[in-house]
Amino acid sequence: MGKNLWEKAYLKHKKEFFHKHPSNSVKFFVEFLKKKKFKFEGNALDLGCGNGRNGLYLAKLGFNVYGVDIVKEALKDFKNTAIREHLSNKIKLFQRDIGEKFPFKNNFFDIAIDINSFPNLISETKRKRYKTELFRVMKKQSYYLIYVYSKNDGYYGPMLKKFPGREEGTIICPDDNIQRKLYTINELKKFFSDKFRSILDKKIKKKGEMFGKMYTREFILLIFQPKK
Ligand SMILES: C[S@@+](CC[C@H](N)C(=O)[O-])C[C@H]1O[C@@H](n2cnc3c(N)ncnc32)[C@H](O)[C@@H]1O
């Protein structure tokens, strides 16, 4: 069901969910990695990669990028842009559910990013599988960036009362019918704490347009390292 809704959203709501330029959260992550004198080579995982705006940015910086998404059309656009920008040798794409087993070897990734895709995992079983799989495929000393909607987000936040999903912290958005889970920094830290060490956390507030109206958006950004 989520897959069909996202297929529809990809065709109808590009302005809201599929931007052209890399996310500022990924640019922030890159600056963080530079400060750590991290080498921009090796393998990067882009979970819920969409049209590839972030994956292409990481590929340009030197990483081999592995993108995973459920929407075929988004992966097609990612692939075509990669070809146009002569980066296709650095990009591998997988049409998969990020709540299922990952098609990668153990200790394979140097970095991983998830930009607003984790909120789509509504079942606890899928979230736990995602965490276990992510831990399995990440190298020791690798970094993982996660960027999600805050419970105080001006657009989704009020829906917790107005349009709640079945599970605490979830909403069913009336604009696209997609269910999402909203988080606080502490909830995310607690969820990942058995397998990942929290390195940095940050709230990000900005103005943003959703479906023709302006909102004060609030997101949370965390950087983790696997406890390996
Ligand atoms: C808000 S968009 C963000 C896309 C991309 N990360 C970006 O920053 O442009 C969320 C993405 O998650 C994907 N998605 C949603 N549920 C998913 C799932 N269960 N498995 C894989 N991808 C999923 C959607 O198709 C969509 O591309």
Ligand as a Chemical Component Dictionary entry (heavy atoms), coordinates in Angstrom:
data_LIG
# 
_chem_comp.id                   LIG 
_chem_comp.type                 NON-POLYMER 
_chem_comp.pdbx_formal_charge   0 
_chem_comp.three_letter_code    LIG 
# 
loop_
_chem_comp_atom.comp_id 
_chem_comp_atom.atom_id 
_chem_comp_atom.alt_atom_id 
_chem_comp_atom.type_symbol 
_chem_comp_atom.charge 
_chem_comp_atom.model_Cartn_x 
_chem_comp_atom.model_Cartn_y 
_chem_comp_atom.model_Cartn_z 
_chem_comp_atom.pdbx_ordinal 
LIG C1  C1  C 0  10.581 12.275 1.323  1  
LIG S1  S1  S 1  11.190 11.230 0.059  2  
LIG C2  C2  C 0  12.931 11.572 0.211  3  
LIG C3  C3  C 0  13.753 11.085 -0.934 4  
LIG C4  C4  C 0  15.270 11.354 -0.815 5  
LIG N1  N1  N 0  15.837 10.758 0.378  6  
LIG C5  C5  C 0  15.565 12.830 -0.857 7  
LIG O1  O1  O 0  16.061 13.380 0.140  8  
LIG O2  O2  O -1 15.293 13.444 -1.903 9  
LIG C6  C6  C 0  11.047 9.608  0.796  10 
LIG C7  C7  C 0  11.531 8.460  -0.085 11 
LIG O3  O3  O 0  11.401 7.220  0.616  12 
LIG C8  C8  C 0  10.945 6.238  -0.293 13 
LIG N2  N2  N 0  10.307 5.183  0.500  14 
LIG C9  C9  C 0  9.181  5.257  1.239  15 
LIG N3  N3  N 0  8.963  4.105  1.879  16 
LIG C10 C10 C 0  9.987  3.264  1.540  17 
LIG C11 C11 C 0  10.316 1.929  1.862  18 
LIG N4  N4  N 0  9.563  1.219  2.682  19 
LIG N5  N5  N 0  11.427 1.373  1.305  20 
LIG C12 C12 C 0  12.208 2.083  0.435  21 
LIG N6  N6  N 0  11.938 3.377  0.108  22 
LIG C13 C13 C 0  10.848 3.950  0.639  23 
LIG C14 C14 C 0  10.000 6.988  -1.210 24 
LIG O4  O4  O 0  9.791  6.324  -2.425 25 
LIG C15 C15 C 0  10.757 8.310  -1.371 26 
LIG O5  O5  O 0  11.660 8.238  -2.439 27 
# 
loop_
_chem_comp_bond.comp_id 
_chem_comp_bond.atom_id_1 
_chem_comp_bond.atom_id_2 
_chem_comp_bond.value_order 
_chem_comp_bond.pdbx_ordinal 
LIG C1  S1  SING 1  
LIG S1  C2  SING 2  
LIG S1  C6  SING 3  
LIG C2  C3  SING 4  
LIG C3  C4  SING 5  
LIG C4  N1  SING 6  
LIG C4  C5  SING 7  
LIG C5  O1  DOUB 8  
LIG C5  O2  SING 9  
LIG C6  C7  SING 10 
LIG C7  O3  SING 11 
LIG C7  C15 SING 12 
LIG O3  C8  SING 13 
LIG C8  N2  SING 14 
LIG C8  C14 SING 15 
LIG N2  C9  SING 16 
LIG N2  C13 SING 17 
LIG C9  N3  DOUB 18 
LIG N3  C10 SING 19 
LIG C10 C11 SING 20 
LIG C10 C13 DOUB 21 
LIG C11 N4  SING 22 
LIG C11 N5  DOUB 23 
LIG N5  C12 SING 24 
LIG C12 N6  DOUB 25 
LIG N6  C13 SING 26 
LIG C14 O4  SING 27 
LIG C14 C15 SING 28 
LIG C15 O5  SING 29 
# 
